[in-house]
Amino acid sequence: MDPRILEKVTPGIKELEAIGEDTYKAISEVSIGPVKGRFIGNLAVKEKVPPEACLLVVDQNSKMGNVVAEIQMQFKASSADETEVSYMGEAKLSGMLARMGQRILGGVVSTLSKQFFKGLERELEGR
């Protein structure tokens, strides 16, 4: 939940600035296939149940369109040194992003998710 770590491991995030308790201004740049653009908006961490779960709510706007997403995160200790992370999300898109189609955006989401978890793994290994 450390915003400095989230900023570091989340793909495309250029700036994550606290604007309230568990609420951040987020600026990101994404360039994957046809999805290229600068997104500006908010990220909020809600429904926190430490250390078991939280809900991430993302509201980002760009010239390509807007994204409002909710990602439910679950954390389960699988051993003394390991935690299993599962997530499920839903996004509402508008503008050109909505017209691109599920197949293209599914690939973008998959790529960003993999990059996030690889970055998180590198960060944790470095500690």
VEXSETI-450497 format. One record per residue: residue number from 1; residue in one letter; x, y, z of N, C-alpha, C, CB in turn. Coordinates in steps of 0.05 Angstrom, whole numbers. Atoms other than C-alpha are relative to their C-alpha. Glycine has a CB too. Layout:
N
<r NUM; 'A'; <X; Y; Z>; <X; Y; Z>; <X; Y; Z>; <X; Y; Z>>
...
// end
This chain:
127
<r 1; 'M'; <16; -24; 0>; <0; 0; 0>; <17; 25; 0>; <-18; 0; 24>>
<r 2; 'D'; <-18; -23; 0>; <61; 45; -2>; <-1; 13; -28>; <29; -8; 7>>
<r 3; 'P'; <3; -13; 26>; <48; 96; -58>; <26; 2; -16>; <-12; 27; 3>>
<r 4; 'R'; <-26; -1; 14>; <123; 101; -73>; <6; -26; -14>; <22; 7; 20>>
<r 5; 'I'; <-4; 27; 12>; <125; 26; -86>; <-19; -4; -23>; <-3; -22; 21>>
<r 6; 'L'; <20; 3; 21>; <60; 27; -126>; <9; 16; -25>; <-27; 10; 9>>
<r 7; 'E'; <-9; -17; 22>; <88; 84; -169>; <23; -14; -15>; <9; 27; 10>>
<r 8; 'K'; <-24; 13; 11>; <152; 44; -180>; <-7; -25; -16>; <20; -6; 22>>
<r 9; 'V'; <6; 26; 13>; <121; -23; -199>; <-23; -1; -19>; <-5; -21; 22>>
<r 10; 'T'; <23; 0; 18>; <58; -3; -236>; <9; 11; -27>; <-23; 18; 12>>
<r 11; 'P'; <-9; -8; 27>; <71; -1; -311>; <-13; 26; -9>; <-6; -22; -20>>
<r 12; 'G'; <10; -24; 11>; <64; 67; -343>; <-4; 23; 19>; <-25; -5; -13>>
<r 13; 'I'; <5; -22; -19>; <55; 107; -279>; <24; 18; 0>; <-5; -12; 29>>
<r 14; 'K'; <-21; -20; -1>; <95; 171; -283>; <-1; 16; 25>; <-3; 19; -24>>
<r 15; 'E'; <3; -15; -25>; <67; 204; -221>; <-24; -11; 15>; <-4; 30; -6>>
<r 16; 'L'; <21; 9; -18>; <26; 182; -162>; <2; 18; 25>; <2; -30; 8>>
<r 17; 'E'; <-1; -21; -21>; <10; 240; -114>; <-24; -3; 18>; <2; 28; -13>>
<r 18; 'A'; <22; 1; -20>; <-31; 234; -50>; <-17; 25; -1>; <11; -5; 28>>
<r 19; 'I'; <18; -23; 0>; <-92; 279; -53>; <-21; -3; 23>; <-15; 3; -27>>
<r 20; 'G'; <17; 5; -22>; <-128; 249; 7>; <7; -27; 11>; <-30; 0; -9>>
<r 21; 'E'; <-6; 26; -12>; <-129; 188; 51>; <-7; -23; -20>; <-15; -4; 27>>
<r 22; 'D'; <3; 22; 19>; <-118; 128; 5>; <-11; 8; -27>; <-19; -21; 12>>
<r 23; 'T'; <8; -10; 26>; <-133; 171; -56>; <23; 15; -12>; <-25; 19; 3>>
<r 24; 'Y'; <-24; -10; 14>; <-81; 191; -108>; <-7; 12; -27>; <21; -21; -2>>
<r 25; 'K'; <1; -9; 28>; <-75; 233; -170>; <20; -17; -15>; <7; 32; -3>>
<r 26; 'A'; <-17; 18; 15>; <-46; 186; -222>; <3; 10; -29>; <-11; -29; 0>>
<r 27; 'I'; <-6; -7; 28>; <-12; 205; -287>; <16; -24; -11>; <17; 27; -3>>
<r 28; 'S'; <-13; 23; 12>; <7; 147; -333>; <3; 4; -30>; <-15; -26; 7>>
<r 29; 'E'; <-4; 0; 28>; <33; 137; -402>; <1; -30; -9>; <26; 15; -9>>
<r 30; 'V'; <2; 28; 9>; <15; 72; -438>; <6; 0; -30>; <-28; -12; 6>>
<r 31; 'S'; <-6; 4; 29>; <43; 49; -505>; <3; -30; -5>; <26; 15; -7>>
<r 32; 'I'; <1; 28; 6>; <22; -22; -521>; <-17; -4; -25>; <-10; -17; 24>>
<r 33; 'G'; <16; 3; 24>; <1; -37; -592>; <-14; 25; -7>; <-20; -23; 3>>
<r 34; 'P'; <15; -24; 8>; <-54; 11; -613>; <-8; 18; 23>; <-25; -9; -15>>
<r 35; 'V'; <6; -17; -23>; <-63; 37; -542>; <24; 16; 8>; <-10; -18; 24>>
<r 36; 'K'; <-22; -19; -6>; <-18; 97; -536>; <-12; 26; 10>; <18; 5; -26>>
<r 37; 'G'; <11; -26; -9>; <-32; 157; -494>; <8; 6; 29>; <-29; 0; -2>>
<r 38; 'R'; <-5; -10; -27>; <-25; 197; -431>; <-27; 1; 14>; <14; 29; 0>>
<r 39; 'F'; <25; 2; -16>; <-78; 184; -378>; <4; 15; 26>; <-8; -30; 5>>
<r 40; 'I'; <0; -15; -25>; <-94; 230; -320>; <-26; -5; 15>; <4; 31; -6>>
<r 41; 'G'; <24; 5; -16>; <-141; 215; -264>; <7; -7; 28>; <-17; -22; -12>>
<r 42; 'N'; <-3; 7; -28>; <-148; 184; -196>; <2; -30; 4>; <-23; 11; 17>>
<r 43; 'L'; <-1; 27; -9>; <-132; 119; -161>; <-7; 1; 30>; <28; -13; -5>>
<r 44; 'A'; <8; 1; -28>; <-165; 102; -95>; <1; -29; 10>; <-29; 11; 4>>
<r 45; 'V'; <-1; 26; -14>; <-154; 44; -47>; <-23; 0; 19>; <28; -6; 14>>
<r 46; 'K'; <24; 1; -16>; <-221; 25; -16>; <-4; -28; 11>; <-24; 8; -17>>
<r 47; 'E'; <8; 26; -12>; <-252; -31; 25>; <24; -16; 10>; <-16; -16; -20>>
<r 48; 'K'; <-24; 13; -10>; <-186; -46; 58>; <-6; -19; 24>; <22; 20; 8>>
<r 49; 'V'; <2; 20; -21>; <-184; -109; 101>; <28; -11; 4>; <-21; -23; -6>>
<r 50; 'P'; <-27; 9; -3>; <-111; -113; 121>; <3; -25; 16>; <17; 22; 13>>
<r 51; 'P'; <-16; 1; 24>; <-76; -157; 106>; <-12; -18; -22>; <28; -11; 6>>
<r 52; 'E'; <13; 20; 17>; <-128; -197; 67>; <-10; 11; -27>; <-23; -11; 14>>
<r 53; 'A'; <13; -9; 25>; <-160; -152; 13>; <-2; 30; -2>; <-27; -12; -2>>
<r 54; 'C'; <7; -28; 5>; <-173; -85; -18>; <-12; 2; -28>; <26; 18; 2>>
<r 55; 'L'; <12; -6; 25>; <-209; -54; -76>; <15; 24; -12>; <-31; 5; 2>>
<r 56; 'L'; <-13; -23; 13>; <-171; -9; -125>; <-21; 11; -20>; <26; -9; -15>>
<r 57; 'V'; <18; -13; 18>; <-214; 41; -162>; <16; 20; -16>; <-24; 14; 16>>
<r 58; 'V'; <-16; -16; 18>; <-182; 74; -222>; <-19; 15; -19>; <20; -17; -17>>
<r 59; 'D'; <15; -17; 18>; <-212; 132; -261>; <20; 17; -15>; <-21; 18; 16>>
<r 60; 'Q'; <-21; -13; 16>; <-167; 155; -318>; <-13; 11; -26>; <22; -20; -7>>
<r 61; 'N'; <10; -13; 24>; <-180; 202; -376>; <23; 6; -19>; <-15; 26; 8>>
<r 62; 'S'; <-20; -6; 20>; <-143; 212; -441>; <-14; 9; -26>; <19; -24; -6>>
<r 63; 'K'; <12; -7; 25>; <-153; 237; -512>; <-12; -24; -14>; <22; 13; -18>>
<r 64; 'M'; <10; 25; 12>; <-165; 164; -531>; <-27; -9; 11>; <20; -22; 3>>
<r 65; 'G'; <25; 8; -14>; <-222; 157; -482>; <5; -2; 29>; <-10; -27; -11>>
<r 66; 'N'; <-2; 1; -29>; <-235; 144; -410>; <-3; -29; 10>; <-22; 17; 13>>
<r 67; 'V'; <1; 26; -13>; <-227; 83; -364>; <-9; 4; 29>; <28; -15; -2>>
<r 68; 'V'; <7; 2; -28>; <-263; 70; -299>; <1; -30; 6>; <-29; 13; 6>>
<r 69; 'A'; <-4; 28; -6>; <-240; 5; -268>; <-1; -5; 30>; <26; -10; -12>>
<r 70; 'E'; <-1; 9; -28>; <-249; -33; -203>; <14; -27; 0>; <-29; -2; 12>>
<r 71; 'I'; <-16; 24; -2>; <-199; -86; -185>; <0; -10; 29>; <29; 4; -10>>
<r 72; 'Q'; <2; 12; -27>; <-213; -131; -125>; <25; -17; 4>; <-26; -17; 4>>
<r 73; 'M'; <-25; 15; -6>; <-147; -156; -95>; <-4; -16; 25>; <24; 20; 3>>
<r 74; 'Q'; <1; 18; -23>; <-143; -215; -48>; <29; -10; 6>; <-19; -25; -5>>
<r 75; 'F'; <-26; 9; -9>; <-80; -234; -8>; <-2; -23; 19>; <16; 24; 12>>
<r 76; 'K'; <2; 23; -17>; <-70; -302; 23>; <28; -11; 5>; <-18; -22; -13>>
<r 77; 'A'; <-26; 11; -7>; <-8; -326; 60>; <0; -29; -7>; <7; 5; 30>>
<r 78; 'S'; <-2; 28; 8>; <14; -391; 28>; <22; -14; 16>; <5; -3; -30>>
<r 79; 'S'; <-21; 9; -18>; <75; -398; 73>; <10; 24; 16>; <23; -15; -16>>
<r 80; 'A'; <-11; -23; -15>; <116; -356; 121>; <13; 21; -17>; <20; -11; 21>>
<r 81; 'D'; <-14; -18; 18>; <153; -325; 62>; <-15; 7; -25>; <26; -12; -7>>
<r 82; 'E'; <14; -3; 26>; <100; -326; 7>; <-29; 9; 5>; <2; -25; -16>>
<r 83; 'T'; <28; -8; 0>; <34; -292; -7>; <-11; -4; -27>; <-3; 30; 9>>
<r 84; 'E'; <14; 3; 25>; <-14; -312; -61>; <-18; 24; -4>; <-16; -27; 0>>
<r 85; 'V'; <16; -23; 7>; <-46; -253; -96>; <-19; -8; -22>; <18; 25; -8>>
<r 86; 'S'; <19; 4; 22>; <-109; -260; -136>; <-16; 26; -4>; <-20; -24; 7>>
<r 87; 'Y'; <14; -24; 6>; <-148; -206; -171>; <-21; -5; -21>; <20; 22; -9>>
<r 88; 'M'; <21; 1; 20>; <-210; -195; -211>; <-9; 29; -4>; <-24; -19; 9>>
<r 89; 'G'; <7; -27; 5>; <-231; -132; -245>; <-20; 3; -22>; <24; 16; -7>>
<r 90; 'E'; <19; -8; 21>; <-281; -97; -288>; <6; 29; -8>; <-30; -4; 10>>
<r 91; 'A'; <-5; -27; 9>; <-271; -36; -331>; <-22; 9; -19>; <28; 1; -15>>
<r 92; 'K'; <19; -13; 18>; <-318; 12; -366>; <16; 19; -17>; <-24; 14; 16>>
<r 93; 'L'; <-15; -16; 18>; <-289; 45; -427>; <-18; 18; -16>; <17; -18; -18>>
<r 94; 'S'; <15; -17; 18>; <-311; 103; -470>; <20; 11; -21>; <-13; 24; 16>>
<r 95; 'G'; <-17; -12; 21>; <-286; 138; -532>; <12; -22; -18>; <21; 17; 11>>
<r 96; 'M'; <-14; 18; 18>; <-237; 105; -580>; <7; -26; 14>; <25; 13; -11>>
<r 97; 'L'; <-7; 24; -15>; <-217; 56; -525>; <-23; -20; -1>; <7; 6; 29>>
<r 98; 'A'; <23; 18; 1>; <-287; 27; -524>; <-5; -12; -27>; <-26; 15; 9>>
<r 99; 'R'; <4; 10; 27>; <-287; 19; -599>; <21; -20; -9>; <-1; 23; -19>>
<r 100; 'M'; <-22; 17; 8>; <-222; -21; -601>; <-7; -30; 1>; <24; 5; 17>>
<r 101; 'G'; <7; 28; -2>; <-254; -86; -580>; <14; -15; 22>; <5; -14; -26>>
<r 102; 'Q'; <-9; 16; -23>; <-245; -137; -525>; <27; -15; -6>; <-21; -20; 7>>
<r 103; 'R'; <-24; 16; 6>; <-191; -178; -561>; <25; 17; 3>; <-2; -11; -28>>
<r 104; 'I'; <-23; -18; -1>; <-143; -119; -568>; <5; 9; 29>; <-4; 25; -18>>
<r 105; 'L'; <-3; -10; -27>; <-156; -91; -498>; <7; -23; 20>; <-25; 14; 9>>
<r 106; 'G'; <-7; 23; -17>; <-153; -161; -467>; <31; -4; 0>; <-14; -25; -9>>
<r 107; 'G'; <-29; 3; 2>; <-81; -166; -492>; <15; 22; 15>; <9; 0; -29>>
<r 108; 'V'; <-12; -22; -15>; <-64; -97; -464>; <-2; -4; 30>; <-14; 27; -8>>
<r 109; 'V'; <4; 5; -29>; <-93; -114; -396>; <19; -23; 9>; <-29; -7; 6>>
<r 110; 'S'; <-17; 23; -7>; <-55; -181; -396>; <29; 9; 2>; <-3; -22; -21>>
<r 111; 'T'; <-28; -10; 0>; <11; -146; -413>; <5; 18; 24>; <5; 15; -26>>
<r 112; 'L'; <-4; -18; -23>; <2; -92; -360>; <0; -15; 26>; <-22; 22; 0>>
<r 113; 'S'; <1; 16; -25>; <-17; -143; -307>; <26; -15; 4>; <-24; -20; -2>>
<r 114; 'K'; <-26; 14; -2>; <45; -185; -322>; <22; 19; 8>; <6; -14; -27>>
<r 115; 'Q'; <-21; -20; -7>; <89; -123; -320>; <-2; 8; 29>; <-2; 24; -18>>
<r 116; 'F'; <4; -8; -28>; <59; -102; -253>; <11; -22; 19>; <-30; 5; 5>>
<r 117; 'F'; <-8; 21; -18>; <70; -170; -220>; <30; -6; -2>; <-15; -25; -5>>
<r 118; 'K'; <-29; 3; 2>; <141; -176; -248>; <14; 22; 15>; <9; 0; -31>>
<r 119; 'G'; <-12; -22; -15>; <157; -107; -221>; <-2; -3; 30>; <-13; 26; -9>>
<r 120; 'L'; <4; 4; -28>; <127; -124; -154>; <19; -22; 10>; <-29; -8; 6>>
<r 121; 'E'; <-18; 22; -8>; <167; -189; -151>; <29; 10; 2>; <-1; -23; -21>>
<r 122; 'R'; <-27; -11; -1>; <232; -152; -167>; <4; 18; 24>; <6; 17; -26>>
<r 123; 'E'; <-1; -18; -23>; <217; -100; -113>; <2; -17; 26>; <-25; 18; 1>>
<r 124; 'L'; <0; 16; -24>; <203; -154; -61>; <26; -16; 3>; <-23; -19; 0>>
<r 125; 'E'; <-25; 15; -1>; <265; -194; -80>; <23; 18; 9>; <6; -13; -27>>
<r 126; 'G'; <-21; -19; -7>; <307; -131; -70>; <0; 8; 29>; <-2; 24; -17>>
<r 127; 'R'; <2; -7; -28>; <285; -124; 2>; <13; -20; 18>; <-29; 3; 8>>
// end
